[in-house]
Structure formats: C-alpha cells, structure tokens
Amino acid sequence: MEIKKIANSHFGQDGAIWKNLFFRFDADGSCVVQDLNGLTADPEATLPVVSRFTLDRAEEIVPHANAVVFGPDYYADGDEFPLVYNNIYNNYAKADDQMRGTLCVYRIQRMGDGFTSTLVQIIRVGFAADSLWASESGQDVRPYGNLVIHRDARKLLAFTMRDGDQTTRFFTLPLPAVTEGEPDPKLGVKTVTLGKEAVEESFDIPYSNYLQGACMEKGLIYSVEGFDFGETAPAAIRVIDPKTKTQIHHASFAELGYGIEPECIDFFGDRLLYSDAKGNLFELNF
C-alpha cells in the first residue's frame, strides 16, 4: 500500500463524501462540511470549510460516528443528498441500554449557505446480545458493531469484534426502506429491528484491533482500526471481500510511520481518502 498526505482536514470521527462535499462527523453530533474541490498541490493546505451543523435530536440520541456512510435511497424526490447512516457505537457504553448494533438514519438538506439534518429512522441489530454476534463469554471489549452499505445490492453489512475467538464477524442484512419500522414513542421516528432470521450471510476474518471508520466501494469493504504505534492496537487498514468472505489486504499505517489514531475513510471519485484523528488527510493506493 502507498500512502501520501494531500491536505489538512477537520479532525473528528468518521465521515462520508458526496460528490465534492466531505461531511466529517464527531462523537457529539457535530459535523463540519468541507469542499474537496479545494484540494491543491500543497499537502499542508487546509480544506475550505463550507458549513457546520449539529445532528437533529442530538440532545436525545447522538451517534458516535464510528462509521458513517451514505445509502442508496433519498428521503424524498428532489433531495440533493441520499440518506446518511451513522452508528451509535460506544456512545452509550455505560448506559443500561448500550444500544449495541444501532444506527441513526438522517436526511440532510442544504438550506442557503448551511445544512440541516432530520432524524428519520433508527435501525437496530436485534441479536447483539446473542452468541451469534457476541462471544460466548459476553466479555467483548467493544461489542457495539460497525456498518457499511452495499449501495448497488441494497444490503447493510454489520460487523463486530469477537474477543473470545479473536475474529471479526460480518453479517449481510437487508437494508430497510426508510418507510419501514414501528414508531418509537420517545423519538417519534420509526425503528426497525433486524433479528437473526434477517441474516443472509455471515463470515469471520482475523480479529480487528479496535474498529474505526469504514466504507464500501465496488463490492469491497475498507475498514480502519487501532490507535497508534503500539503492539496492542497498531493503526492499520483491512480490505474485505464479502463475496469471497475473505480479507484480501491488511496494511499497517504504523509500520509506514503513521501512528495517529485512524478515524475516517471514504472514496472521492476513484480516490481512496483516509484521515486520522488530528485531521491529516491522505490518499491510499493498493
């Protein structure tokens, strides 16, 4: 793998790219929108900020943005942006309901020079306490689950770290339509719970040391992980092919001299972009 710094972006968790706009989210529900058309030949230049906004209902439910992806569907005809899927991950790790395997679905709209978001659906993995998802011991360090979406196939792929057998397990599930679900009395939006019967396929790959951002492009999953240069959780990336149920690449950012916590990965056209926790923006080539 080759890695090249191309710019400075805003820091944060994962983000999602739509056309030239880079939506970089943070764990408090905030989002900074940056313009990738502002990329220059200077790797120390900073991407221009278009706008900032806070996710709808963030005072009631706020995703960690460990993984953020655009889906295939639009909330309404004429919308500029497809629905965006943002996972809770470990934001409620100390709560009675940890919301394992829970995603928030948002409609994003441009309003003049700014943007707004509307929470339109909650999707929950209904078997996140089951041994199909979690280790038999129930002692997984982070059993919260990440996600990507196969837009062409209209599938939701959820995956989680299993400490007991030292694997990362992937599940292929149907992507619910935004009209599906039962009304949530607290949030006033529809909630879909996907049970074990909804699992179409599952498979394991080698253990991921602390899942970070993820995306899916042309049938392949790109998942970053780890924290630093340390041996316990080195900064790294894996490329997974769900069709063959195999890991086809594993590369260490740490071994290449990049040991800042990985956070964000997505495609800008055909270019695979990656950003760490401090906002350094890189282009990756395999």
C-alpha positions in Angstrom: 0.0 0.0 0.0 1.2 3.5 -0.8 0.1 6.5 1.4 0.5 10.1 0.6 -0.6 13.2 2.5 -2.7 15.5 0.4 -4.2 18.1 2.8 -5.3 19.0 6.3 -9.0 18.4 7.1 -11.1 19.0 10.1 -10.5 16.5 12.9 -13.2 14.1 14.1 -14.5 10.6 13.8 -15.6 9.0 10.5 -17.1 11.0 7.6 -18.8 10.5 4.3 -18.2 12.0 0.9 -20.9 13.0 -1.5 -19.6 14.4 -4.8 -17.2 17.2 -3.7 -18.5 17.6 -0.2 -16.8 15.9 2.8 -19.1 15.6 5.8 -16.8 15.0 8.8 -18.7 14.0 12.0 -17.7 13.9 15.6 -19.0 11.9 18.6 -21.0 14.9 19.9 -23.3 15.1 16.9 -21.4 17.9 15.2 -20.5 17.9 11.6 -18.1 20.1 9.5 -18.7 20.2 5.8 -15.6 20.7 3.7 -15.0 21.2 -0.1 -12.8 18.6 -1.7 -12.6 20.7 -4.8 -10.4 22.9 -2.7 -7.6 20.3 -2.8 -4.3 21.8 -4.0 -0.8 20.5 -4.7 0.2 21.6 -1.2 -0.2 18.7 1.3 -0.2 21.2 4.2 -3.1 23.3 2.8 -6.3 23.1 4.7 -9.6 22.1 3.1 -12.0 25.0 2.9 -15.0 24.7 5.3 -18.4 25.1 3.6 -20.5 25.0 6.8 -21.1 23.4 10.1 -24.2 21.8 11.7 -25.3 19.6 14.6 -27.3 16.4 14.0 -31.0 16.5 14.7 -32.2 15.3 18.2 -28.6 15.2 19.4 -29.8 16.0 22.9 -31.9 12.8 22.9 -29.8 10.4 20.9 -26.3 11.0 19.5 -24.2 8.6 17.4 -20.5 8.2 17.9 -19.9 8.4 14.2 -17.5 5.5 14.3 -18.7 4.6 10.8 -20.8 6.9 8.6 -22.0 6.1 5.1 -24.4 7.4 2.5 -27.0 4.9 1.4 -28.7 4.4 -2.0 -32.0 6.0 -1.2 -33.3 9.5 -0.9 -35.9 10.6 1.6 -37.9 12.5 -1.0 -37.8 13.1 -4.7 -35.6 16.1 -5.5 -33.3 15.7 -2.4 -29.7 16.6 -3.1 -28.3 14.0 -0.7 -29.1 10.4 -0.1 -29.9 9.2 3.4 -26.8 9.0 5.7 -26.3 6.2 8.2 -24.4 6.9 11.4 -23.7 4.4 14.1 -24.1 4.7 17.9 -21.1 2.5 18.6 -19.8 3.2 22.2 -21.5 6.5 23.0 -23.8 4.7 25.5 -21.3 2.1 26.8 -22.1 3.0 30.4 -25.9 3.1 30.0 -28.4 0.4 30.9 -29.2 0.1 27.1 -25.8 0.3 25.4 -27.6 0.4 22.0 -25.3 -2.2 20.5 -25.7 -2.5 16.8 -27.8 0.7 16.5 -27.8 3.1 13.6 -29.3 6.5 13.2 -30.6 7.4 9.7 -30.7 11.1 8.7 -32.0 13.2 5.9 -29.5 16.0 5.1 -30.7 19.2 3.3 -28.9 22.3 2.1 -30.5 25.5 3.5 -29.0 28.5 1.9 -25.3 28.5 2.9 -25.9 25.9 5.6 -27.2 22.4 6.1 -29.8 20.8 8.3 -30.4 17.2 9.3 -33.5 15.3 10.3 -33.5 12.0 12.2 -35.9 9.8 10.1 -35.3 6.2 11.3 -33.5 4.0 13.8 -32.1 0.6 12.8 -31.2 -1.9 15.4 -29.4 -5.3 15.2 -31.8 -7.4 17.4 -29.3 -10.1 18.2 -26.4 -8.1 19.5 -26.7 -9.9 22.9 -26.7 -13.3 21.2 -23.7 -15.6 20.8 -24.2 -15.2 17.0 -23.0 -11.6 17.5 -21.0 -11.6 20.7 -18.5 -14.0 22.2 -19.9 -16.8 24.4 -18.3 -15.2 27.4 -20.0 -11.9 26.8 -16.8 -10.1 27.7 -16.0 -8.5 24.3 -14.2 -5.2 24.8 -16.3 -3.4 22.2 -19.4 -5.3 21.2 -21.1 -2.3 19.6 -20.8 -3.0 15.9 -19.8 -1.1 12.8 -21.5 -0.8 9.4 -21.2 -0.2 5.7 -23.8 -0.3 3.0 -23.5 -2.0 -0.4 -25.5 0.6 -2.3 -25.9 -1.4 -5.5 -27.1 -4.5 -3.8 -29.1 -2.6 -1.2 -27.5 -4.5 1.7 -26.5 -3.5 5.2 -23.3 -5.1 6.3 -22.7 -5.0 10.1 -19.6 -6.3 11.8 -18.2 -6.6 15.3 -15.1 -7.6 17.2 -15.3 -11.0 19.0 -12.7 -11.3 21.6 -13.4 -14.9 22.5 -12.4 -16.5 19.2 -10.3 -13.5 18.1 -12.3 -12.8 15.0 -14.3 -10.0 13.4 -17.7 -11.3 12.3 -19.6 -9.8 9.3 -23.3 -10.1 8.7 -25.2 -9.3 5.5 -28.6 -8.0 6.2 -31.4 -6.4 4.1 -31.3 -2.6 4.1 -34.7 -1.4 5.4 -36.6 1.1 3.4 -36.9 4.4 5.2 -40.7 3.8 5.4 -40.3 0.6 7.4 -40.4 0.3 11.1 -42.6 0.8 14.2 -43.0 4.2 15.7 -40.7 4.9 18.7 -42.7 6.6 21.4 -39.8 8.6 22.7 -38.1 9.7 19.5 -41.2 9.8 17.3 -39.4 8.1 14.4 -39.7 4.6 13.0 -37.5 1.9 14.4 -36.6 -1.3 12.6 -35.2 -4.3 14.5 -33.3 -6.9 12.4 -33.5 -10.3 14.0 -31.4 -13.4 13.4 -33.8 -14.5 10.8 -32.8 -11.5 8.7 -29.2 -12.6 8.4 -28.5 -13.6 4.8 -24.8 -14.5 5.3 -22.1 -14.3 7.9 -18.4 -14.9 7.9 -15.3 -14.3 10.0 -11.9 -12.7 9.3 -8.9 -12.2 11.6 -9.5 -10.0 14.7 -9.6 -6.2 14.2 -7.9 -4.3 17.0 -10.5 -1.6 17.8 -12.7 -0.8 14.8 -12.7 2.7 13.4 -14.1 4.2 10.2 -15.3 2.1 7.3 -16.7 2.4 3.8 -17.7 0.1 0.9 -16.9 0.6 -2.8 -17.2 -1.7 -5.8 -18.1 -4.6 -3.6 -15.1 -4.3 -1.2 -15.1 -3.1 2.4 -12.4 -0.8 3.6 -12.1 -0.8 7.4 -9.5 1.1 9.5 -8.6 0.2 13.1 -6.3 0.7 16.0 -4.9 3.7 17.9 -1.1 4.3 17.5 2.3 2.7 17.0 1.8 0.3 19.9 1.7 -3.5 19.5 -1.7 -3.9 21.1 -3.7 -1.9 18.6 -1.5 -0.5 15.8 -3.0 1.8 13.3 -4.0 -0.3 10.3 -6.4 -1.0 7.4 -8.1 -4.1 6.2 -9.8 -4.7 2.8 -12.5 -7.4 2.9 -14.3 -9.1 0.0 -17.8 -10.2 1.2 -18.3 -12.1 -2.0 -15.4 -14.5 -1.2 -15.8 -14.0 2.5 -12.1 -13.2 2.8 -9.7 -10.5 3.9 -7.7 -9.6 0.8 -5.4 -6.9 2.2 -4.0 -5.9 5.6 -1.6 -3.0 5.9 -0.1 -1.2 8.9 -0.1 2.5 9.0 2.2 2.3 12.0 4.8 0.3 10.1 4.7 3.0 7.4 5.4 5.7 10.0 1.8 6.9 10.6 0.7 6.2 14.1 -2.1 8.7 14.8 -5.5 7.1 15.6 -7.3 6.2 12.3 -10.8 7.6 12.0 -12.1 8.2 8.6 -12.1 6.5 5.2 -14.2 7.1 2.0 -13.9 7.5 -1.7 -13.7 10.8 -3.6 -14.5 9.6 -7.1 -11.9 6.9 -7.7 -9.5 8.2 -5.0 -9.5 6.4 -1.6 -9.1 9.1 1.1 -8.1 8.4 4.7 -7.9 10.8 7.7 -6.6 10.4 11.2 -7.9 11.8 14.5 -5.9 15.1 14.0 -7.3 15.7 10.5 -4.3 14.8 8.4 -5.8 13.7 5.0 -4.1 11.1 2.9 -4.7 9.3 -0.4 -4.2 5.5 -0.3 -3.3 3.2 -3.2 -3.2 -0.6 -3.2 
